[in-house]
Amino acid sequence: YSVDVVLYPTVDMTLAQAAGLLQDYDFPGSEKWISQPPHKQFRNIAAGGRAPVFNTKLLPLADAPKSWDALKDTKWRGNAFISTSAREIPMGMAFLLGDGKTLEWEKSFAFWREVLDKARPAKVSGFSAPMERLIAGEVTLFTIAALQGTLNNIYKGAPLGISPVTGYSAPDSIALVRNAPHPNAAKLLIDFFIHEGLIDYVNTVQEEAFDPELNKKTKTYLYYQKEGVKMIPLPAEFMTPENNDKSSKFWVEDLYKPAR
């Protein structure tokens, strides 16, 4: 054990929890935060959005996707990227297609198979390098992008737009490590991070905060409000190792099989 505090995407934090690497903590002051797990082993602190992103020099807003189904249009053939890297994407779509209480796995799988079949986006790895290629004009559309990097580029003047769809956001979590070498200092760090330090964190990584009042002051929230973009965080109860594995297996292995 070499660290006291960990900050991971929640899809990874659940693996640390399942391995018994975390300990309970009250996370004082977070009682009214949205989308939290029912236990005390970690707290969701912020989330980064996932949505289609387009090059505004090549595609005006009027022609950008206004719904997820618009990604199935054959007009994107030869003009779109899709990343094989974000393993939670099928789970995110299963959530958006559900009733908020269940994951519609088969609808999600069918949706992405139809996108690949009709739009035939070029498969890429990661998000940063494909985003640079989108900015350069190699394609007009990034089928589903990580909005943290997108917003960073927009703030630098890049010709990017976010489709005005209802997307989902993938949470990041903070936790106290079991057998932490410096437990008291670790608790002080967590208390600072989830209060005074949180606004600086979310404004640096371009995410929304799970503290409802603080979130209204974040750059990301204000940008979404201005552009008509809405992100719904993946509920903590869905972020299980089993769901993570199911989502990852489909996205990384099944969807891109040569047989398609």
ZAMARGU-4260 file (C-alpha; in steps of 0.2 Angstrom, whole numbers, plus 5000, padded with zeros to 4 digits):
<rodrens>
0) 5000/5000/5000 | 5009/5016/4994 | 4995/5028/4992 | 4982/5035/5004 | 4968/5042/4992
5) 4963/5036/4975 | 4953/5045/4961 | 4947/5034/4947 | 4933/5033/4935 | 4919/5024/4944
10) 4920/5009/4932 | 4937/5006/4939 | 4933/5011/4957 | 4921/4997/4958 | 4935/4985/4954
15) 4945/4992/4968 | 4930/4990/4979 | 4927/4972/4974 | 4945/4968/4977 | 4944/4974/4995
20) 4956/4989/4993 | 4945/5003/5000 | 4938/5007/5017 | 4923/5016/5023 | 4923/5035/5026
25) 4908/5047/5029 | 4913/5060/5016 | 4906/5074/5027 | 4896/5087/5018 | 4891/5076/5003
30) 4875/5070/5010 | 4864/5080/4997 | 4875/5076/4982 | 4866/5067/4967 | 4870/5050/4960
35) 4879/5042/4975 | 4882/5024/4979 | 4872/5017/4994 | 4888/5013/5004 | 4903/5023/5011
40) 4917/5016/5001 | 4918/5030/4988 | 4909/5046/4982 | 4906/5051/4965 | 4913/5068/4963
45) 4911/5073/4945 | 4907/5067/4928 | 4912/5069/4910 | 4900/5069/4896 | 4898/5058/4881
50) 4890/5064/4865 | 4892/5067/4846 | 4905/5081/4842 | 4906/5089/4825 | 4918/5100/4815
55) 4909/5117/4814 | 4919/5122/4798 | 4913/5107/4789 | 4896/5104/4796 | 4884/5118/4802
60) 4873/5116/4818 | 4858/5114/4807 | 4865/5098/4799 | 4872/5091/4815 | 4864/5076/4823
65) 4849/5081/4834 | 4846/5064/4841 | 4855/5048/4843 | 4846/5040/4829 | 4853/5052/4817
70) 4870/5043/4819 | 4863/5029/4809 | 4862/5040/4793 | 4871/5034/4778 | 4877/5052/4775
75) 4891/5049/4788 | 4900/5035/4778 | 4918/5041/4775 | 4915/5056/4787 | 4914/5049/4804
80) 4925/5041/4818 | 4920/5029/4832 | 4933/5025/4846 | 4935/5007/4852 | 4942/5013/4868
85) 4927/5019/4879 | 4921/5003/4887 | 4907/5011/4896 | 4898/5017/4880 | 4886/5002/4878
90) 4881/5004/4896 | 4878/5022/4894 | 4867/5019/4879 | 4858/5005/4888 | 4854/5018/4902
95) 4848/5031/4890 | 4837/5019/4881 | 4830/5012/4898 | 4818/5019/4911 | 4831/5025/4923
100) 4829/5009/4933 | 4835/4996/4921 | 4848/4994/4908 | 4841/4990/4890 | 4856/4980/4885
105) 4849/4972/4869 | 4842/4989/4863 | 4860/4996/4866 | 4869/4982/4857 | 4856/4983/4842
110) 4858/5002/4841 | 4877/5002/4840 | 4877/4987/4827 | 4865/4998/4816 | 4876/5013/4818
115) 4891/5003/4811 | 4881/4994/4798 | 4873/5010/4791 | 4885/5024/4795 | 4901/5014/4794
120) 4912/5026/4805 | 4930/5023/4804 | 4937/5014/4819 | 4950/5024/4829 | 4958/5021/4846
125) 4957/5033/4861 | 4950/5051/4860 | 4964/5064/4860 | 4972/5059/4843 | 4955/5057/4834
130) 4949/5073/4841 | 4965/5082/4833 | 4960/5073/4816 | 4942/5079/4818 | 4949/5097/4821
135) 4960/5096/4806 | 4945/5091/4795 | 4948/5073/4791 | 4930/5069/4795 | 4915/5079/4800
140) 4909/5069/4815 | 4915/5060/4830 | 4901/5048/4833 | 4903/5048/4852 | 4917/5058/4860
145) 4923/5062/4878 | 4917/5080/4881 | 4932/5084/4893 | 4944/5085/4879 | 4931/5092/4867
150) 4928/5107/4879 | 4947/5110/4882 | 4949/5112/4863 | 4933/5123/4861 | 4940/5134/4874
155) 4956/5135/4864 | 4946/5141/4849 | 4945/5124/4840 | 4930/5123/4827 | 4920/5110/4837
160) 4902/5109/4841 | 4893/5097/4853 | 4877/5090/4846 | 4862/5096/4856 | 4856/5078/4862
165) 4853/5071/4879 | 4869/5062/4883 | 4876/5053/4898 | 4891/5057/4909 | 4903/5044/4916
170) 4907/5048/4934 | 4924/5049/4943 | 4926/5044/4961 | 4937/5047/4976 | 4940/5035/4990
175) 4951/5031/5005 | 4962/5016/5003 | 4961/5002/5015 | 4977/5002/5026 | 4981/5019/5020
180) 4999/5024/5027 | 4993/5041/5033 | 4974/5039/5036 | 4972/5056/5046 | 4981/5066/5032
185) 4971/5056/5019 | 4954/5061/5027 | 4960/5079/5028 | 4964/5078/5009 | 4948/5071/5005
190) 4938/5084/5015 | 4947/5098/5006 | 4946/5090/4989 | 4927/5087/4989 | 4924/5105/4996
195) 4936/5119/4993 | 4946/5110/4980 | 4931/5103/4970 | 4928/5118/4959 | 4946/5120/4953
200) 4946/5101/4949 | 4930/5101/4939 | 4935/5117/4930 | 4952/5109/4926 | 4946/5093/4919
205) 4930/5100/4911 | 4917/5090/4921 | 4901/5093/4930 | 4901/5091/4949 | 4889/5080/4959
210) 4887/5094/4972 | 4871/5102/4965 | 4874/5120/4971 | 4893/5120/4966 | 4889/5113/4949
215) 4879/5129/4944 | 4896/5138/4945 | 4906/5126/4934 | 4912/5131/4917 | 4905/5114/4910
220) 4887/5117/4917 | 4887/5135/4911 | 4893/5130/4893 | 4880/5116/4892 | 4866/5128/4897
225) 4871/5140/4884 | 4872/5127/4870 | 4857/5117/4875 | 4866/5101/4879 | 4861/5090/4893
230) 4870/5076/4902 | 4863/5063/4913 | 4876/5054/4925 | 4876/5035/4925 | 4868/5030/4941
235) 4880/5022/4954 | 4870/5007/4956 | 4873/5002/4938 | 4892/5004/4939 | 4896/4986/4945
240) 4910/4975/4939 | 4898/4963/4930 | 4890/4977/4920 | 4907/4985/4917 | 4913/4968/4910
245) 4897/4966/4899 | 4899/4983/4892 | 4917/4981/4889 | 4916/4964/4880 | 4903/4970/4868
250) 4912/4986/4864 | 4930/4980/4863 | 4927/4962/4856 | 4909/4958/4849 | 4905/4974/4840
255) 4920/4975/4829 | 4922/4957/4824 | 4928/4955/4806 | 4913/4945/4802 | 4903/4962/4803
</rodrens>
